[in-house]
Amino acid sequence: MPGVEVVEREAFYNCLALTDVECGKLEIIKEEAFKYCKSLRSIDLPSARIVEREAFEGFTALTEAKFGNKLERIEGEAFRFCTALKRITIPLKDGIIAADDIFRWCNNLEHVDLVGAELHETIAALQLEEWRNDMYEEIDTINQILPTVVDAGEFYDHGDKARVIRTWIRSVLNKIIHYKAQHRRLVNEEVATRLQIALPRDVVMNHVLPFLELPSYTFEVGGGQEGDEEEEEEGDGDDDRRDVTIWRRFCCC
């Protein structure tokens, strides 16, 4: 589908001959656009932004779905009854998993891969090896957890797969913020202030700060959905928030 940016509602509904979907420019997949395409085996949509309700429901042959870092939201029941789905690739963004029933009856879903070079740059920029190892372990935990999670199915509103993925995304993001705050503690604020006084502003902005600062990473702070429980390491939360605020103020001054 070269050049197509939007697939309208029910455009390929029950199209049994369709086996693969690849489209570099497709941005919006509307409600039930590919519903019951039971022969479709794979999805590769690097430019997709929005996946509406039931867009890929009933893909009983689908084993893998890949999205790029432009993805913003997957809506309710998008992959319901995709009983063969084993792996999905998504970006690390809070709010992508917009409903608990997205993966209902996807009991074979065992792997979530993260796309985006920025994440790997951020981890590589961490100063201590133990920090980097901890981040990689945190990212890999989902692939140990998901195989043990059984979605309750159509008649029980549990949505366990989606909830686990959503909680994991927030955990990874929170760790990134935590380590950025720790990273900031390694930079002596007094020395940094002296650099600002001693060096021309353009040198500080163009060379010093980019060297000191981790690659930027943002997410919806406090954007948790109702009913979700979020935990902070005792004693770290306030310090991290304060350090992140100081760091942002220093970088923007």
C-alpha positions in Angstrom: 0.0 0.0 0.0 2.5 2.6 -1.1 1.7 6.2 -0.1 -1.4 5.3 1.9 -1.6 7.3 5.2 -5.0 6.2 6.5 -6.9 2.9 6.3 -10.5 3.6 6.8 -13.0 1.8 9.0 -13.6 -1.9 7.9 -11.5 -1.3 4.7 -10.1 -4.8 4.7 -12.7 -6.4 7.0 -12.7 -10.2 6.7 -10.2 -10.1 3.8 -9.1 -13.8 4.0 -6.5 -13.5 1.2 -4.4 -10.9 2.9 -1.2 -12.4 4.4 1.1 -9.5 5.2 0.8 -5.7 5.8 3.8 -3.4 5.2 3.4 0.3 4.6 6.1 2.9 5.3 3.7 5.9 5.3 0.6 4.5 7.0 -0.2 6.6 10.1 -3.8 5.8 11.2 -5.5 2.4 11.2 -9.2 3.0 11.9 -11.6 0.9 13.7 -12.0 -2.7 12.5 -9.8 -1.8 9.4 -8.3 -5.3 9.2 -10.7 -7.2 11.5 -10.8 -11.0 10.9 -8.1 -11.1 8.3 -7.4 -14.6 9.5 -4.5 -15.3 7.0 -2.5 -12.3 7.9 0.8 -13.4 9.4 2.8 -10.3 10.1 2.5 -6.5 10.5 5.3 -4.0 9.9 4.1 -0.4 10.2 7.0 2.0 11.1 5.0 5.2 10.6 1.8 4.2 12.4 0.6 6.7 15.0 -2.8 5.5 16.0 -4.3 2.0 16.0 -8.0 2.3 16.7 -10.4 -0.2 18.3 -10.5 -3.8 17.0 -8.2 -2.8 14.1 -6.4 -6.2 14.0 -8.9 -8.4 15.9 -9.2 -12.0 15.0 -5.8 -12.4 13.3 -5.5 -16.1 14.2 -2.3 -16.5 12.1 -0.5 -13.4 13.2 2.7 -14.1 15.0 4.5 -10.7 15.1 3.6 -7.0 15.0 6.2 -4.2 14.5 5.6 -0.5 15.0 8.1 2.4 14.9 8.8 5.2 17.4 6.0 7.3 16.0 3.4 5.1 17.6 1.2 7.1 20.1 -1.7 4.9 21.0 -3.2 1.4 20.6 -6.9 1.3 21.5 -9.2 -1.3 23.0 -9.4 -4.8 21.6 -7.0 -3.9 18.8 -5.4 -7.4 19.0 -8.2 -9.4 20.6 -8.3 -13.1 19.5 -4.8 -12.9 17.9 -4.2 -16.3 19.5 -0.9 -16.9 17.7 0.7 -13.5 18.4 4.1 -14.0 20.1 6.0 -10.8 19.8 5.2 -7.1 19.5 7.6 -4.2 18.9 6.7 -0.7 20.3 8.4 2.5 21.4 9.0 3.3 25.1 6.2 5.8 25.7 3.6 6.1 28.5 0.0 6.0 27.2 0.6 3.7 24.3 -1.4 0.8 25.9 -4.7 2.7 26.1 -7.0 -0.1 27.3 -6.8 -3.3 29.4 -8.5 -5.5 26.7 -6.0 -4.8 23.9 -4.4 -8.3 24.1 -7.4 -10.3 25.3 -7.1 -14.0 24.3 -3.4 -13.4 23.3 -2.1 -16.0 25.7 0.9 -16.7 23.4 2.2 -13.2 23.6 5.6 -13.6 25.3 7.9 -10.8 24.0 7.9 -7.1 23.9 10.7 -5.3 22.0 11.5 -1.6 22.3 12.3 0.4 19.2 14.2 3.7 19.2 17.9 4.6 19.1 17.4 7.3 21.8 16.8 4.7 24.5 20.1 2.9 23.8 21.9 6.2 23.6 20.5 7.1 27.0 21.7 3.8 28.6 25.1 4.0 26.9 25.5 7.5 28.4 25.0 6.3 32.0 28.3 6.7 33.9 28.4 3.5 35.8 28.3 0.0 34.4 26.0 -1.2 37.2 23.5 1.4 36.1 23.6 0.3 32.5 23.3 -3.4 33.5 20.3 -2.6 35.8 18.6 -0.8 32.9 19.1 -3.7 30.5 17.8 -6.1 33.2 14.8 -3.9 33.7 14.1 -3.9 30.0 14.4 -7.6 29.7 12.1 -8.4 32.6 9.0 -8.2 30.5 10.2 -11.2 28.5 10.3 -13.3 31.7 7.0 -12.0 33.1 4.7 -12.2 30.0 5.1 -16.0 29.4 3.6 -16.6 32.9 0.7 -14.2 32.5 -2.6 -15.8 31.3 -5.2 -13.4 30.1 -8.6 -14.4 31.6 -10.4 -14.1 28.3 -13.6 -12.7 27.0 -15.9 -13.1 30.1 -13.5 -11.8 32.8 -12.4 -8.2 32.6 -8.8 -8.7 33.8 -6.7 -7.6 30.8 -3.6 -8.9 32.5 -1.2 -8.8 29.5 -2.0 -5.1 28.8 -1.7 -4.2 32.4 1.7 -5.9 32.8 3.1 -4.2 29.7 1.8 -0.8 30.8 3.3 -1.2 34.3 6.6 -2.3 32.8 6.8 0.7 30.5 6.3 3.0 33.4 8.9 1.2 35.5 11.5 1.5 32.7 10.7 5.2 32.3 10.9 5.8 36.0 14.3 4.2 36.2 15.6 6.4 33.4 14.5 9.4 35.3 16.1 8.0 38.5 19.4 7.4 36.8 19.4 10.8 35.1 19.0 12.3 38.6 21.8 10.1 39.9 23.9 11.2 36.9 23.2 14.8 37.8 24.6 14.2 41.3 28.0 13.4 39.7 28.2 16.9 38.3 29.4 19.4 40.8 26.9 22.2 40.6 29.4 24.8 41.8 31.8 23.8 39.1 29.1 23.9 36.5 28.1 27.4 37.6 31.7 28.6 37.4 31.9 27.2 33.9 28.9 29.3 32.9 30.6 32.4 34.3 34.0 31.7 32.9 33.1 30.6 29.4 31.2 32.3 26.7 27.5 31.3 26.7 27.6 29.8 23.2 30.5 27.5 24.3 28.5 26.4 27.4 25.3 25.8 25.4 26.9 24.1 22.4 29.7 22.1 23.9 29.7 21.8 27.7 26.0 21.1 28.4 25.6 18.5 25.6 28.6 16.7 26.9 27.3 16.6 30.5 23.7 16.0 29.9 22.2 12.6 29.1 20.1 12.4 25.9 16.7 13.9 26.6 13.8 11.6 27.5 10.4 12.6 28.5 7.1 10.9 29.4 3.7 11.7 30.8 4.7 12.4 34.4 1.7 11.5 36.6 -0.2 10.2 33.6 -1.2 6.9 35.3 -4.6 5.5 34.6 -7.1 5.1 37.3 -6.7 1.9 39.3 -3.0 1.5 38.5 -0.6 1.4 41.4 2.8 3.0 41.1 5.6 2.6 43.6 8.7 4.6 44.3 11.9 3.6 46.1 11.6 4.8 49.6 13.5 8.1 50.1 14.5 8.5 46.4 11.4 10.1 44.9 11.7 13.6 46.3 15.5 13.8 45.7 15.2 12.6 42.2 12.4 15.1 41.3 14.5 17.9 42.9 17.6 16.9 41.0 15.8 16.6 37.7 14.3 20.1 38.3 17.8 21.5 39.1 19.2 19.8 36.0 16.5 21.2 33.7 16.9 24.7 35.2 20.7 24.5 34.7 20.4 23.4 31.1 17.8 26.0 30.2 19.4 29.0 31.9 
